[in-house]
Amino acid sequence: MPDLRPIVAPEQVLGLLNQHFPAPILDLTPVEGGQVARTFSFQVADQEYIIRFNLDRMLNSNFPKEAYLVRKLAGTSLPVAPIVCMGRLGDLHFAISRKMAGKPLQEHTPQEVQALLPQILDLLEMAHSVDISETQGYGVFDDQGRGQDSSWHTSLLKIADEEDERDYFGKWHRLFDETLLERDLFEHLYQRMRELLVFCPEERSLLLAGAFSTHNILAQDGKITAVLDLIDASYGDVVYDLVALDFWRPSLDLREAFLTDQRHRGRDLPFYAERLLCYECHHALGGLRFYAKSGNEKGYQMVHDIIQRKLAAFSA
């Protein structure tokens, strides 16, 4: 399977770090598990850090945006990693953050993750309550908090459009001819999403999106310690934030827990099932495209099977 992460030699990383830290760099170690960024951990004196490198083709989802959002969340209780330094290494972006305690939810037992569910719901509430009234737009936003799109629906529908050549997917329609990406399946899911959009409100809240996954939520000793990788944050309907967890970990039953939690807070979620399925179709479209680009047949098939089961269950 092709590695989509940028290639950065440890010698380059050490040279860069020595420019930013007066003390010796200790224990520089590659960190596996990421799909886009090349990541290393290291230590200076008694403090542990993380450095990440991204290609310069994530136009509205890169480290300057994450730094903006970290500042935005500073007045909340959301546990995010402080960015201590950010810059460029050739055509790469880099960001240095303090290493947060804990391990990803995917490395915890199902029972441990289930016990964290109330904290997960609290984190969603904190994110969705952030004041974004001084910002504009919908969908993915930039490092000034400006959303790319004029409406929530527009931001979802554009997943079928080719992108700027400098962005991550670029002119990706060639994937239909060059990879395992199935045009009929993609078009079927896209049409189903379009049909369900009528049930989706043009709401505008801060969404953590991809950060709210088992890869990016850390926990230790029964407490959530960090939410990582905020570069895909966007503005839109709060229900969308359930998808990354519910799609891959349905056993957590987050969808029912979130609905109950919202009702306890005095909020109604009309057309809840339709909204969730709409956003799951969108998530599946993104997943199919990503796994096709990376040549990951197993991941592609998993997305295919999951969304087909969800469509069948909805129609039953």
ZIPENOR-V152948 format. One record per pair of residues at least 4 apart in sequence whose C-alpha atoms are under 7 Angstrom apart, sorted by sequence separation. I is the first residue (numbers start at 1). GAP is how many residues later the second one is. D is the distance in whole Angstrom. If there is no record, write none. Layout:
# ZIPENOR-V152948
I_GAP_D + I_GAP_D
This chain:
# ZIPENOR-V152948
8_4_7 + 9_4_7 + 10_4_6 + 11_4_6 + 12_4_6 + 13_4_6 + 14_4_6 + 15_4_7 + 17_4_6 + 18_4_7 + 43_4_6 + 44_4_6 + 58_4_6 + 61_4_6 + 62_4_7 + 63_4_6 + 64_4_6 + 65_4_6 + 66_4_6 + 67_4_6 + 68_4_6 + 69_4_6 + 70_4_6 + 88_4_6 + 89_4_6 + 103_4_7 + 108_4_6 + 109_4_6 + 110_4_6 + 111_4_6 + 112_4_7 + 113_4_7 + 116_4_6 + 117_4_6 + 118_4_6 + 119_4_6 + 120_4_6 + 121_4_6 + 122_4_6 + 123_4_6 + 124_4_6 + 125_4_6 + 126_4_7 + 141_4_5 + 142_4_5 + 150_4_7 + 151_4_6 + 152_4_7 + 153_4_6 + 154_4_6 + 163_4_7 + 166_4_6 + 174_4_6 + 175_4_5 + 182_4_6 + 183_4_6 + 184_4_6 + 185_4_6 + 186_4_6 + 187_4_6 + 188_4_6 + 189_4_6 + 190_4_6 + 191_4_6 + 192_4_6 + 193_4_6 + 208_4_6 + 212_4_6 + 213_4_6 + 219_4_5 + 220_4_6 + 242_4_6 + 243_4_5 + 244_4_7 + 245_4_6 + 246_4_5 + 253_4_6 + 254_4_6 + 255_4_6 + 256_4_6 + 257_4_6 + 258_4_6 + 259_4_6 + 260_4_6 + 261_4_6 + 262_4_6 + 263_4_5 + 271_4_6 + 272_4_6 + 273_4_6 + 274_4_6 + 275_4_6 + 276_4_6 + 277_4_6 + 278_4_6 + 279_4_6 + 280_4_6 + 281_4_6 + 282_4_6 + 283_4_6 + 284_4_6 + 285_4_6 + 286_4_6 + 287_4_6 + 288_4_6 + 289_4_6 + 290_4_6 + 291_4_6 + 292_4_6 + 296_4_6 + 297_4_6 + 298_4_6 + 299_4_6 + 300_4_6 + 301_4_6 + 302_4_6 + 303_4_6 + 304_4_6 + 305_4_6 + 306_4_6 + 307_4_6 + 308_4_6 + 309_4_6 + 310_4_6 + 311_4_6 + 312_4_6 + 43_5_4 + 73_5_7 + 88_5_5 + 89_5_7 + 108_5_6 + 141_5_5 + 142_5_7 + 149_5_6 + 165_5_4 + 176_5_5 + 211_5_5 + 212_5_6 + 219_5_4 + 220_5_7 + 262_5_5 + 263_5_6 + 291_5_5 + 42_6_6 + 43_6_6 + 87_6_6 + 88_6_6 + 141_6_4 + 149_6_6 + 163_6_7 + 164_6_5 + 165_6_6 + 175_6_6 + 176_6_6 + 218_6_6 + 219_6_5 + 262_6_7 + 291_6_7 + 42_7_5 + 87_7_5 + 140_7_6 + 141_7_6 + 163_7_5 + 164_7_7 + 176_7_6 + 218_7_5 + 219_7_7 + 31_8_5 + 41_8_6 + 42_8_6 + 86_8_6 + 87_8_7 + 105_8_6 + 139_8_6 + 140_8_6 + 162_8_6 + 163_8_6 + 218_8_5 + 246_8_6 + 291_8_6 + 292_8_7 + 30_9_6 + 31_9_5 + 41_9_5 + 86_9_4 + 137_9_6 + 138_9_5 + 139_9_6 + 162_9_5 + 217_9_6 + 218_9_6 + 246_9_7 + 291_9_5 + 30_10_4 + 31_10_6 + 40_10_6 + 41_10_6 + 70_10_7 + 85_10_6 + 86_10_6 + 135_10_6 + 136_10_5 + 137_10_4 + 138_10_6 + 139_10_6 + 162_10_6 + 217_10_5 + 29_11_5 + 30_11_6 + 40_11_5 + 85_11_5 + 135_11_6 + 136_11_6 + 137_11_6 + 138_11_5 + 162_11_7 + 216_11_6 + 217_11_6 + 28_12_7 + 29_12_5 + 39_12_6 + 40_12_7 + 70_12_7 + 83_12_7 + 84_12_6 + 137_12_5 + 138_12_6 + 216_12_5 + 288_12_5 + 28_13_6 + 29_13_6 + 39_13_4 + 83_13_6 + 84_13_6 + 137_13_5 + 138_13_6 + 139_13_6 + 216_13_7 + 242_13_7 + 28_14_4 + 38_14_6 + 39_14_6 + 83_14_4 + 137_14_7 + 138_14_5 + 27_15_5 + 37_15_6 + 38_15_5 + 82_15_6 + 83_15_7 + 288_15_7 + 26_16_6 + 27_16_6 + 37_16_5 + 38_16_7 + 67_16_6 + 81_16_6 + 82_16_6 + 139_16_5 + 211_16_6 + 287_16_7 + 25_17_7 + 26_17_5 + 37_17_5 + 81_17_6 + 138_17_7 + 211_17_6 + 25_18_6 + 26_18_6 + 36_18_7 + 211_18_6 + 25_19_5 + 81_19_6 + 211_19_6 + 284_19_6 + 24_20_6 + 23_21_6 + 23_22_7 + 208_22_7 + 210_22_6 + 209_23_6 + 284_23_7 + 209_24_5 + 208_25_5 + 209_25_7 + 207_26_6 + 208_26_7 + 281_26_7 + 207_27_5 + 206_28_6 + 207_28_6 + 206_29_5 + 207_29_7 + 212_29_7 + 5_30_7 + 205_30_5 + 206_30_7 + 4_31_7 + 5_31_5 + 6_31_7 + 204_31_5 + 205_31_5 + 207_31_7 + 213_31_5 + 214_31_7 + 4_32_6 + 5_32_5 + 6_32_6 + 63_32_6 + 204_32_4 + 205_32_6 + 209_32_5 + 212_32_6 + 213_32_5 + 5_33_5 + 203_33_6 + 204_33_6 + 205_33_6 + 208_33_6 + 212_33_7 + 247_33_7 + 203_34_5 + 207_34_6 + 210_34_6 + 56_35_6 + 202_35_7 + 209_35_7 + 55_36_7 + 56_36_5 + 201_36_7 + 240_36_7 + 243_36_7 + 55_37_5 + 56_37_6 + 239_37_7 + 243_37_6 + 54_38_6 + 55_38_6 + 53_39_6 + 54_39_5 + 240_39_6 + 53_40_6 + 54_40_6 + 53_41_5 + 52_42_5 + 53_42_7 + 51_43_7 + 52_43_5 + 51_44_6 + 52_44_7 + 153_44_7 + 51_45_4 + 78_45_6 + 50_46_6 + 51_46_6 + 49_47_7 + 50_47_5 + 6_48_7 + 49_48_6 + 50_48_6 + 78_48_7 + 6_49_6 + 49_49_4 + 50_49_6 + 48_50_6 + 49_50_5 + 152_50_6 + 48_51_5 + 151_51_7 + 138_66_7 + 199_72_6 + 68_75_6 + 199_75_6 + 200_75_6 + 130_76_7 + 199_76_6 + 65_77_6 + 128_77_6 + 65_78_4 + 128_78_5 + 196_78_6 + 64_79_6 + 127_79_6 + 128_79_7 + 196_79_7 + 60_80_7 + 127_80_7 + 60_81_6 + 61_81_7 + 197_81_7 + 60_82_5 + 196_82_5 + 152_84_6 + 193_85_5 + 193_88_6 + 193_89_7 + 140_92_7 + 189_92_6 + 140_93_6 + 141_93_6 + 140_94_4 + 139_95_5 + 140_95_7 + 138_96_7 + 139_96_5 + 138_97_5 + 139_97_6 + 138_98_6 + 186_99_6 + 116_106_7 + 181_107_7 + 59_108_6 + 106_108_5 + 181_108_7 + 57_109_5 + 58_109_5 + 105_109_5 + 106_109_6 + 57_110_4 + 58_110_5 + 104_110_6 + 105_110_7 + 128_110_7 + 57_111_5 + 104_111_5 + 181_111_5 + 104_112_6 + 105_112_6 + 180_112_6 + 104_113_6 + 105_113_6 + 179_113_6 + 104_114_4 + 105_114_7 + 103_115_5 + 104_115_6 + 102_116_5 + 103_116_6 + 102_117_5 + 103_117_7 + 102_118_5 + 175_118_7 + 101_119_7 + 102_123_6 + 101_124_6 + 100_126_6 + 156_126_7 + 121_137_7 + 114_138_6 + 81_145_7 + 79_146_6 + 80_146_5 + 79_147_5 + 80_147_5 + 81_147_7 + 79_148_6 + 80_148_6 + 66_164_6 + 66_165_5 + 65_166_6 + 63_168_7 + 62_169_6 + 61_170_5 + 61_171_6 + 4_290_7 + 3_291_7 + 2_292_5 + 1_293_6 + 2_293_6 + 1_294_5 + 1_295_6
